[in-house]
Amino acid sequence: MNKAVFLDRDGTIIEDVGYLNKPSEIKFISGSQEAIKKLKAAGYKVIVITNQAGVARGLITEDMLQTIDKVLHKWILNSGTHLDGLYYCPHHPEHGVYPYKQACECRKPHPGLILKAQKDFAIDLSRSFMVGDKASDIEAGQRAGLKTVFVMTGRGEVAKADRKTSPDHTANNLLQAAEWILKQHE
């Protein structure tokens, strides 16, 4: 079984610009590509788990979202590492248009995307982590049985007050989160 680190995208790996809807808006948070490289070198699968309600709201098409994800992955490849997977939820339970306006199990804080990736990559959840800047990231990780790391980038400072439960660790950014994760299995 594989170990994995699940990462939120906006506010964790890249700057949260609201509803990102074109590749030119991608800006990596300092140290995030280095963090992914360190996690990969330590044998972790690195998988992005992201809510993308902009699709439901009609602010971005799934085709453009997939283009953005390809560009993101290309830039990570150019930095000397890669993502093992990228899963997104295009739904919203209250806003949007058919077929995207719906309650689902893939939208964080539900763990549906994590559980799908677990099956796809034969992941041992007890040896894995979820890293994100929102309460929903932490809750999704906890519901899936992961250790969780809350990062203060993105919406972290504001979202800290919204958390219903405490993460296993809080870090200033993804690089510090990765360094903490790597110490857990030394």
N, C-alpha and C positions, 0 to 999 in steps of 0.2 A: 504494500500500500504506500502511496505517495503522501508526502506532507506538502501543505500549500499555504500561501499567504494570499488572502483575498483582499483586494484593494478597491475602495471607492475611487471614482475617476475625478470628478470636479471637486476641487478643494483639497484633494489628497495628492494626486499626481500632477494635475494641471490646475491653473488658476480657475476659480469659479467665477465666470463672467455672466452668470444668469443663465439664460437659455442659449448655450453655444450653438450656433447654426451655420458656421462656415469654418473650414480648416485654418484660415488665416487668424482666427481668434485663439488658437491653441498656444498657450504659454506655460511651459513647465515650471513647477515650483522648484526653487533651488534645492538641489540634492536628490530630487525624486528619481532621476534616471540612475544615479549612482546607487541609490537604495535598491532599486530593482536588480541591478547588476550584482550587488552583494548577496541578495536573497537567492538569485539564480545560482551563483557560485557555491552557495551552501547547500544546494540540492532541493530547494523549494520550487514547486510549481507556483507561478505568479499569475493570478487570474483577476481580472477586473470585473466587478459586480456593480452595476450602475442603474439608477432610476433615470429614465429619460422621458418625463411627462411632457416635454415639449412636443413630442410626436402626437400624443393624445390631444394636446391643446391646439394642434395645427400650426405650430411655430417652426417645425422642421419635419421633413419627410424622413421615412425610414431609410430611403436611398441615400440622402445627405448624411444622416447619422452614421451609416455604414461607411461612407466616404471619409468622414471625420475620423472614425475608428481606424481605418486603413492608414490614414496619414499619421495618426498618433503612433500606431505600431511601427510604421516606417521610420519615424524619428527615433523611436526606442531602439530599433534595429541598428540605425546609424550610430547610436551611442555605444554599440558593442554588446547588446543583450537583447532579450525578446520577452514578450508576454506569451504565456501558454494558452490563454483564452481570454475572451472578452464577452461578457453576457450583459444584456440590457433588458430592462422592462420598459416598454413604450406606453404602458397603461396609466390611467388615473381613475380612482373610484368615483370622483364627483365632477370632473371637468373634461371637456373634450368632445370628440366626435366618434361615431361608430367606425370601426370595431374596437377602438382604443379606450373608450370610456367604459371602464368596468373594474370591479373589485377582482383582484387576482392574488395568486400565491407567489408571484415572482417579484412584486413590488416590495422593496424593503420598507418596513421592518420584517416582512415575511421572509423566510429563508429559502424560498423556492429556487432562486438562481444558484445559490450555494449548493443546494441538494442536487440540482441538475449537473453542476460542474463536478460534484463528488462522484456521481455515477460515470460521467464522461472520462474522468481522469483517475479513477480508483483511489480516491483521497481518504486518508485516515483523519477524520475531523478532530480527533483527540490530540493530534500532533500539529494542528493547523491554527491559523490566526485570521482575524478580520481587522482591517485598519480603515478608519474613516473619520470624517470631521463632523458627522451629524449623529444625533441620538438614534436615528433609524439604522445607521450602519452598525452601531454597537448592539442594538437590540436584535438585529438579524443574525449577527455573529453569535450572540448568546443563545438564541433560539436553535441555532444549528449545532451548538455544543463546542464552539470555537473559543479560544482565548481572544480577547479583544484589546485593541489599542486605539485610543482616541487621539487624534492629532489636532493641534491648535491652529493649523493653516485653514484656509477657506473660511468656512462658517464656524470653525471650532470655538472661538471665543464667545460668540453669541449662543451657539447650540449647547454649550456646556450646561447652561441653566435648564435646558429642555430634557436632559437625560433623566430617565426614570430609574435606571440602574447604573452602577459604576463599572467602568471598564477595568480590565486587569492592569492596564498601564495608560498613562497619558504622556505624550511626547510633543515636543514643539513642532516637529515636521516628520515626513516619511523617513528621512535618513536616520533620525534619532529612533524612530519606531523600529526600523530594520535592525539597528544596532542592539536594541533591547531584545528583539525576537531572537537574534543570533546567540545571545547569552543564555537563553532559556534552555537550549539543548546542548550546551558545551559539555 
